[in-house]
Amino acid sequence: MIDTISLRHPVPLLPPSEMAERGFIPKCGHLPSICDHQKWTLNPPKDFDETRPRLTWISSPKGDWLTAEVSLPKFLFNNNVVQLTDADITDGLDGMSRFVQGITHVSFDAYSALVGRVDYCCNFVVGEANKMAYLSAVARASIPRMGRHQRDTSLAFLHGSQKILLYGKHDEVAQRANKGRATDDELHESIGLLRLEISHYTSDACRRLSKKYDQPNRHAELLLHSNIAYQEIERGLKMLGLDKITETVDARVDMLREFYGDTPLTRRLVAFVGFLDRYGEGFWKQGICNYSRSTYFQYCHDLKAAGVWLKSDRQLPSLRLVRTAPKASARAVQPMSNTVNLSPAATDSRSKLEIWNARVNNGDVQPRRVQVS
């Protein structure tokens, strides 16, 4: 339920000689005579660039801050497909505290650190055949004050310091595998997964997040918890319209009649759906049929309430979270079948990704269920 996090503590900056001894590199780039800031960074070696925290130590008139950022699943398991439990998050915070203290030789309590970024995430097992159908349906979604950006097998909605991202996890892992940055386990476990991420990636965004959930502050021990992750993912599903069944195009009229009855509103909405299909989202801006902005968005709201805003060539199940006891975790409600172990790596001259895709196409490898609890 948690992926990338950024934690910061107010820690006095060490003298330059001691910073250099610990492996930090100055990054400010400004002349000391015109700049009162200092910035030192320590990035992991190339072989560990995703599994170890990236450290940034800055000094400014507002104070000195030591920041650690990492993908928590990669840090714990060298695998960011797996979904973390609360127990895993506790292990991760303990590990970050030890790691940062071991590098810097200063106290760094990850639990009381301020969260400057957090990515909540959830994997939904929809199958590779259904992945594009979901993405195509959501491509029509409209979220107030958030811009929409689509690229290949990913769809992002952005506004300021927040992002909602829906994408095919296997495609993303395959791209990393081409660069030698993904394991066989990640390739195997990502087959058929649709990934939803809700990101708050600035201090102000995390501060607003803590107020939203009535937390006294934005300490890691309060925000990095499954209860908040669940609510954020559920909010994202609702905003995208994926919390309801996505009906086929031909079924939408019946859905409207069932929801609103044989009323004048139903007749107006059926006509409105026809204009949407023909002229696309935002057609009111073209002056078509003199729809006002307020009427257009009111009808959009009415369609969403009836569950017919998204459309697809075939019916798609809704995506839902299932909470399990005693550990709080989430998994998709559509299970995958055929569990097999990963075969030994091939020894020919092809790339790892080429070998993997060939095995999948030949039926030598079947998707296995992703363990998330």
C-alpha positions in Angstrom: 0.0 0.0 0.0 3.1 2.3 0.3 5.7 2.8 -2.4 8.1 5.8 -2.5 8.5 7.9 0.7 10.6 11.0 1.6 11.4 11.6 5.3 13.1 14.6 6.7 14.5 15.7 10.1 16.0 19.0 11.3 19.7 18.1 11.7 22.5 20.6 11.9 24.8 20.4 8.8 28.3 19.1 9.5 31.5 20.9 8.5 32.4 20.4 4.8 35.3 18.2 5.7 33.1 15.8 7.7 30.5 15.8 4.9 33.1 14.8 2.4 34.4 12.0 4.7 30.8 10.6 4.8 30.6 10.5 1.0 28.4 13.6 0.5 28.9 15.7 -2.6 28.1 19.5 -2.7 25.4 20.3 -5.2 24.4 23.9 -4.6 26.4 25.3 -7.6 26.2 28.9 -6.4 29.1 31.1 -5.4 29.3 31.4 -1.6 29.4 35.2 -1.9 25.9 35.3 -3.4 24.3 32.3 -1.8 23.4 31.5 1.8 22.3 27.9 1.0 24.2 24.7 1.1 23.1 21.4 -0.4 24.9 18.1 -0.1 23.7 14.8 -1.6 24.7 11.1 -1.2 23.2 8.8 -3.9 23.6 5.0 -3.7 26.1 3.2 -6.0 24.7 2.3 -9.4 24.1 -1.3 -8.4 21.9 -0.1 -5.4 20.4 3.0 -6.8 16.8 1.9 -6.2 17.2 -0.2 -3.0 19.0 2.3 -0.8 17.8 5.7 0.4 19.0 8.8 -1.4 20.2 11.4 1.1 20.0 15.1 0.8 21.4 17.5 3.5 20.7 21.2 3.1 21.4 24.3 5.1 19.4 27.5 4.6 18.2 30.6 6.6 15.1 28.5 7.5 17.2 25.7 9.1 19.2 22.6 8.3 17.4 19.5 7.1 18.4 15.9 6.4 16.1 14.1 3.9 16.0 10.4 3.0 13.9 9.1 0.0 13.4 5.6 -1.2 10.9 3.1 -2.6 10.1 1.2 0.6 9.3 -2.1 -1.2 12.5 -1.9 -3.1 14.4 -1.1 0.1 12.9 -4.1 1.9 12.5 -6.7 -0.8 14.3 -5.4 -4.0 10.8 -5.6 -5.5 8.2 -2.8 -5.8 5.4 -5.1 -7.1 4.8 -6.6 -3.7 2.4 -4.7 -1.5 3.4 -3.9 2.1 1.6 -4.7 5.3 1.8 -2.4 8.4 4.4 -4.8 9.8 6.5 -4.4 6.6 6.2 -0.6 7.0 7.4 -0.9 10.6 10.4 -2.9 9.4 11.1 -0.4 6.7 11.1 2.6 9.1 13.4 0.7 11.4 15.7 -0.1 8.5 15.8 3.5 7.3 16.7 4.7 10.8 19.6 2.3 11.0 20.8 3.0 7.5 20.8 6.8 7.8 22.4 6.8 11.2 25.0 4.4 9.9 25.9 6.6 7.0 25.7 10.1 8.7 26.6 9.1 12.3 23.8 11.4 13.5 20.5 10.5 15.1 17.6 9.9 12.6 14.3 8.5 13.9 12.2 7.6 10.9 9.0 7.3 12.9 9.1 11.0 14.0 10.4 12.3 10.7 8.3 14.6 8.7 6.8 13.1 5.5 7.7 15.2 2.5 6.3 12.7 -0.1 4.2 9.5 0.1 2.9 7.3 -2.8 0.0 5.1 -1.8 -0.6 2.3 -4.2 -2.6 -0.8 -5.0 -2.4 -3.6 -7.5 -5.5 -4.9 -9.2 -5.4 -8.3 -11.0 -7.4 -7.7 -14.2 -5.3 -9.8 -16.7 -3.3 -8.5 -19.6 -6.2 -8.9 -21.9 -8.3 -6.4 -19.9 -5.7 -3.9 -19.0 -6.1 -1.7 -22.0 -9.9 -1.9 -21.7 -9.7 -0.3 -18.3 -7.2 2.3 -19.4 -9.4 3.2 -22.4 -12.4 3.6 -20.3 -10.7 5.8 -17.7 -9.2 7.9 -20.5 -12.6 9.5 -20.6 -12.7 10.3 -16.8 -12.7 13.9 -15.8 -11.4 15.1 -12.4 -12.1 18.7 -11.4 -8.9 20.9 -11.4 -6.7 18.0 -12.5 -5.0 17.9 -15.9 -5.1 14.6 -17.8 -2.0 13.1 -19.4 -1.9 9.8 -21.3 1.1 7.9 -22.6 1.2 4.3 -23.9 -0.2 2.2 -21.0 -0.4 4.9 -18.4 -2.8 7.6 -17.5 -2.1 10.4 -15.1 -4.2 13.2 -13.5 -2.1 16.0 -12.1 -2.7 19.1 -10.0 -0.1 21.0 -8.2 1.5 18.6 -5.8 -0.8 15.7 -6.2 -1.0 12.9 -8.8 -3.3 10.0 -9.6 -1.7 7.5 -11.8 -3.2 4.3 -13.4 -0.9 2.1 -15.5 -0.1 -1.4 -16.6 2.5 -2.6 -14.1 4.0 -5.3 -16.3 4.7 -2.7 -19.0 6.5 -0.5 -16.5 8.5 -3.4 -15.1 9.4 -4.5 -18.6 10.9 -1.1 -19.4 13.0 -1.3 -16.3 14.1 -4.9 -17.1 15.4 -3.6 -20.4 17.8 -1.4 -18.5 18.7 -4.2 -16.0 16.7 -2.5 -13.2 14.1 -5.2 -12.6 14.3 -8.8 -11.3 12.7 -11.9 -12.8 10.3 -12.0 -9.8 9.1 -8.5 -10.6 8.5 -9.4 -14.2 6.6 -12.6 -13.2 4.5 -11.0 -10.5 3.5 -8.0 -12.5 1.7 -9.9 -15.2 -1.9 -8.8 -15.5 -1.7 -6.1 -12.9 -3.3 -2.7 -13.1 -1.6 -0.3 -10.7 -3.2 2.7 -9.0 -1.0 5.2 -7.3 -2.1 8.3 -5.3 0.9 10.6 -4.8 1.4 13.5 -2.4 4.9 14.7 -3.3 5.5 17.9 -1.5 5.6 19.0 2.2 2.5 21.2 1.7 0.6 18.3 0.2 1.5 16.0 3.1 0.6 18.7 5.5 -2.9 19.0 3.9 -3.1 15.2 4.0 -2.5 15.1 7.7 -5.2 17.7 8.3 -7.6 15.8 6.1 -7.4 12.8 8.3 -7.3 14.8 11.6 -3.7 13.9 12.4 -1.8 16.2 14.8 1.2 16.3 12.4 2.7 14.7 9.4 5.1 12.3 11.2 5.8 9.0 9.4 4.2 6.9 12.1 0.9 8.6 11.4 0.7 9.0 7.6 2.4 5.7 6.6 -0.4 3.5 7.7 -2.8 1.2 5.9 -5.9 2.9 7.2 -5.0 6.1 5.4 -3.7 4.2 2.3 -7.1 2.4 2.0 -9.0 5.6 2.1 -6.8 7.3 -0.4 -7.0 4.4 -2.8 -10.8 4.2 -2.4 -11.0 7.9 -3.1 -8.9 7.5 -6.3 -11.1 4.6 -7.5 -14.2 6.8 -7.0 -12.7 9.8 -8.7 -11.8 7.6 -11.7 -15.2 6.0 -11.8 -13.7 2.5 -11.3 -15.7 1.8 -8.1 -18.7 1.0 -10.3 -19.1 -1.5 -13.1 -18.2 0.0 -16.5 -21.1 -0.8 -18.7 -21.0 -1.5 -22.5 -22.0 1.3 -24.8 -25.3 -0.4 -25.7 -26.2 -0.9 -22.0 -26.0 2.7 -20.9 -29.6 3.7 -22.0 -31.0 0.8 -20.0 -28.9 1.8 -17.0 -30.2 5.4 -17.2 -33.8 4.2 -17.4 -33.2 2.0 -14.4 -31.6 4.7 -12.3 -33.8 7.7 -13.2 -36.9 6.0 -14.6 -38.8 7.0 -17.7 -38.5 10.7 -17.0 -37.6 13.9 -18.9 -34.2 13.8 -17.2 -33.6 10.3 -18.7 -34.5 11.6 -22.2 -32.1 14.6 -21.8 -29.3 12.4 -20.6 -29.7 9.9 -23.4 -29.4 12.7 -25.9 -26.4 14.1 -23.9 -24.6 10.7 -24.1 -25.1 10.7 -27.9 -23.4 14.1 -28.1 -20.5 12.9 -25.9 -20.0 9.8 -28.1 -20.0 11.8 -31.3 -18.2 15.0 -30.3 -16.1 14.0 -27.3 -15.6 15.4 -23.9 -16.0 19.2 -23.5 -18.1 19.6 -26.6 -20.0 22.4 -24.9 -17.0 24.7 -25.7 -17.8 24.3 -29.4 -21.2 25.7 -28.8 -22.9 22.5 -29.9 -26.7 22.6 -29.1 -26.0 25.7 -26.9 -25.1 23.6 -23.8 -24.0 26.0 -21.1 -21.0 25.1 -18.9 -23.2 24.5 -15.9 -25.6 22.3 -17.7 -22.8 20.3 -19.3 -21.2 19.5 -15.9 -24.5 18.9 -14.2 -25.3 16.2 -16.8 -21.8 14.8 -16.4 -22.5 14.5 -12.7 -25.8 12.8 -13.4 -24.1 10.2 -15.7 -21.5 9.4 -13.0 -24.2 9.0 -10.4 -25.9 6.4 -12.7 -22.6 4.6 -13.3 -22.6 5.2 -17.1 -19.9 7.9 -17.4 -17.1 5.4 -18.4 -17.8 3.3 -21.5 -16.2 0.1 -22.9 -16.8 -2.4 -25.7 -17.4 -5.0 -23.0 -18.6 -4.8 -19.4 -15.7 -4.4 -16.9 -16.0 -5.3 -13.2 -15.6 -2.6 -10.7 -12.2 -2.4 -8.8 -12.6 -2.8 -5.0 -10.4 -3.2 -2.0 -10.9 -6.2 0.3 -9.7 -5.7 3.9 -8.5 -8.9 5.6 -7.8 -9.7 9.2 -5.7 -9.7 11.2 -3.3 -7.8 9.0 -4.7 -4.8 7.1 -4.0 -5.4 3.4 -5.7 -5.0 0.0 -6.1 -7.2 -3.0 -8.2 -7.2 -6.1 -11.4 -9.2 -6.1 -10.7 -10.9 -9.5 -8.2 -13.7 -8.7 -5.7 -15.1 -11.1 -5.1 -18.8 -11.5 -2.2 -21.2 -12.4 0.6 -20.8 -9.9 4.0 -21.9 -11.0 7.6 -21.3 -10.0 9.9 -19.2 -12.1 12.1 -21.3 -14.4 15.8 -21.0 -14.3 17.2 -18.1 -16.3 18.1 -18.8 -19.9 21.7 -18.6 -21.0 21.4 -17.5 -24.6 22.5 -14.1 -26.0 19.0 -12.5 -25.9 18.1 -9.9 -23.4 16.3 -10.9 -20.2 13.1 -9.2 -21.4 13.2 -11.0 -24.8 13.7 -14.3 -23.2 10.8 -13.6 -20.8 8.4 -12.5 -23.5 9.2 -15.5 -25.6 8.5 -17.8 -22.7 5.2 -16.1 -22.0 4.1 -16.2 -25.7 5.0 -19.9 -25.9 2.9 -20.7 -22.8 5.9 -21.9 -20.8 5.1 -19.4 -18.0 1.6 -18.7 -16.6 0.8 -15.7 -14.4 0.9 -16.4 -10.8 -1.1 -14.7 -8.0 0.6 -11.7 -6.4 0.9 -12.1 -2.7 -0.2 -8.8 -1.0 -1.2 -9.9 2.5 
